[in-house]
Amino acid sequence: MTRLVRFSLNPSAEATTPDGAPDVRYGVLEGDAIRENGATHHLAEVRLLPPCWPSKIVCVGRNYREHASELGNPLPAEPLIFLKPVSALAAHRDDIVYPPISARVDFEGELGVVIGRRARRVKREEAEACILGYTCVNDVTARDLQKKDGQWTRGKGFDTFCPVGPWIVPREEVRFDELRVRTFVDGEMRQDASVREMIFSVARILEFVTEFMTLEPGDLIATGTPAGVGPLEPGSMVRVEIEGLGALENRVVKL
């Protein structure tokens, strides 16, 4: 399995360090070694960053029937789209910061799709060719603020509320229909669903989004979360695992 990583040799590099910064690099992880243009770096000696640097993070709400039901929401007739800011990005093993103005922060494990080439007005049958690969995403949500505001920007937009990673697996190497999204909190499984249960397929999502928005290489799409979402507490360890793609782990901390 090819694992594409984005990393830094600077251990203090920020998750939101953009492409083009002198300490941002790309490589292929082979075992515990990262190969980068002839150089080799041991995984323990680098700082993994979010595996892509998106111009935007496009998210899909209520894309699993049972999740819509557990929150008492109707099923959408077409993909329900919202955005997260790039400042919400966090990397594998970064902390999720529990904001002091929220009393209910939830995990939402999701399949992430990374765009590989510019996509505008893409037809469903052309969508796969626009995908670089797949990764794990946690669409962390301040549920109380989401409900209070009546829209989702604040509740889903806090810094560290979009952990992504640890790497990207190229689409050609992924058996898509075999993927399952599983989320664990402190070792206890809370979510477990096949991506085949999504209401809107990845191809349909890409077709819908690119009708009104151009997607650029590196853009990230979070495809929605299955049933089982629930609260996190400071000190919790949350793990989003998709077999064949890897596992994304983050601890929750309070300021």
N, C-alpha and C positions, 0 to 999 in steps of 0.2 A: 504494500500500500504506500503510495506517495503521500507525504505530508509536507505541505507548503507552509513555511513559517515566516513570520515577520518578527525581527528581534533587534536587540541592541546589546552592545558590549558594555554599555553604561548601566550599572545596576539601579541607578536612580532615575532612569528615563521614565517619563510619564506615559501612561496609556494613550493619552491624546497627543503625543508627539507626531506631527504630520510627516507624510512622505516628503522627501527632499531635505529633511534634517540630517546633519552629518552623521549622526549615530544610529540611523535607521537602516537596517539591512534586510535582505530576503535570502532565504536558503531552503534546502530540502533536508528534512530530518530523517536520518537513517540510524535506527537504534537510538543511541544516546549522543550521536554526533550530527552536527549541522554542516552540510557541504555548501560552501558559498564561493563561487568563482575560483575554485581551486584551493581555497582555504578551508580548514576544518576547525570547528569550535565545539567544545563539549557542552552539552545541554545545561549542565549545572553551572557553567561559567557565563551564561548569557541571561538577559532579561527578555522573556517572551512578551511581545506586544500583541494587541489585537491583530489577527492575521490579515486584515485588509484595512485600508484607509479610505472610507467612503466619503463621497461628497454629501450623501444623505443616507439615513437609515429609514427604510420604508417598512412599516409593520402592518400586519393583517389582523384585525380583530374578529373574534367569534368565528373562527374557521373550523372548529370542531363542534358537532351538535351537542355533545354532552357538556362541554364547557359553557356554551351559551345557556343551556338549561340550568346548570348549577348556579349561574348568576341571575337567573330569571329574565334572560333577554331573548327576544325573538330571533329566529334565524335570518341572516341578511339575504336579500335577493341577489346581491352582487357583492364582490369583495369590499369589506369595510376597511378603509385605509387611513392610517395616521402616521405621523413622523416622530422619530426621536432625534434629538440633537446629537451631533458628533461628540459634544462634550460629555455625553452620558457613557461613552465607551469605557470599558474596563477589560483588562486582560485576564487570562487564566491565572488563578491564585492571587489576584488583586482583592482588596477588601471591597465589600459593598457597604457604603456608609448609610446607616439608618438616620434619616433626617429628623431633627428634633421637632419639627412641626407636624409630623405624622405619627399616628398611633396604630397604623395597620399597613405593614409593608409585605407584599406577597411575592412569591416566586412564580415564574411562568416559563417553564422549559419549552424551547422551540427549535425547529430545524431552521438554520440560516442558509440562505442562498447568496452566493457572491457572484456579481456580474463580471463577465470577462471582456465584453466589448460594448461599445455604445449601442443602446437599444432605443429605438423610437418607432412607434406604431408597428410593433412586432405582432405577427399573426401567431396563433397558438402553435401551429405546426413548425414554426421557426424558432420557438422560444428556447428550446434546449441548446441550440448553438450559441446563445448569448450567455450561457452560464459557465463560469470558470470552475466552480466547485461548491462544496457544501461544508458547513461547520455547525457548531452548537451555539445557541444564544439563550440568554436568560433575560426575558422582558420584565425586569423588576418593576413593580407597580405600587405606589402609595394608594391603596384602594380607597381609603377614606377621603383623600383629596380628589381622587378621580370622581367619586360619587358627589362630593360637595360642589365641585366646579361645573359638573354637567358636560365637561369635555376633558380631554385626556392629556393635554400638553404638560401641565404641572405634575400630575400624578405619575407620569411615566418619563419625565424629562430630567430628573435629578442627576447630578454628577454620579457616576459609577452605576447607574441603573440599566446599563446595557453591556454586561459581560459577554464576550465573544471569544471563541477559540476551542481548543488551544491552537488549532491549525486549520488549513483547508485541505480537503481531499478532492482531487480533480473529478469532475462529473463522470468522465469515462471509466473511472475505477469504482463507481458507486452503484450498487444494486438497489436502486431507489425503492422499489416496492417492498424490500426487506427491512427498511429502516424503521426503528421504533424509538420514540422519544420517551425517555425515562428520567424522572427527577427524584433525587434523594435529599432528604434533610436529616442531618446527623445520622446517616446510614439507613434511614427508613424510607422505603420507596413510597412516593406520594403520587406520581404520575406514571402512566405506562400506556402508550397508544401507538398504533401503527400510523405512519404518514398516509396510508391509504384511506384513513378515516377523515381526512381533510375534506371540507365541503367544496372548496375551490382548489384545483390542482395548481402546481407551480406554473404550468404553461398558461392556465387561465389568468392567474395573478399577473404574470408578465404582460400578457395581452391587454389586460384591463389597465394596469398602471401606465404602460407606455402609450396609451391613447392620449394621455394628458401630461405626462412627465417623461422627459428623456433620462434614461438611466445611463450612468457612466461606468467605465471599468473601475472595479473596486467597491461599487455601491453594494449595500447589504439589504437583503429582504428577510425579515423575520416572518415566518409563514403562519403564525398563530399557535396557540397553546391548547393542549388537550385538557380534559377534565382532571380535577384533583388539585387545583391551585389552592394555596393556603398561606398562612402568615409565617413570617420569619421573625426571629428574635435576635437581639445582639448576642453574639457568640455562636450562632448557628453556622454550620457548614452546609452549603447547598451545592449539589452536584447534578449537572445536566449531562446525561450520557446518551449517546446515540451509537449503537454498536456499528462498527465499521468506520465511524468518524472520530471517535475519541470521547473524552469526558472533560467537562469544564467545571472547575471547582473554585468556589469563592466563599470566604468567611464574611459574616455580617458583623460590623462593628458600629459602636455609637460614639459620636464626637464627645 
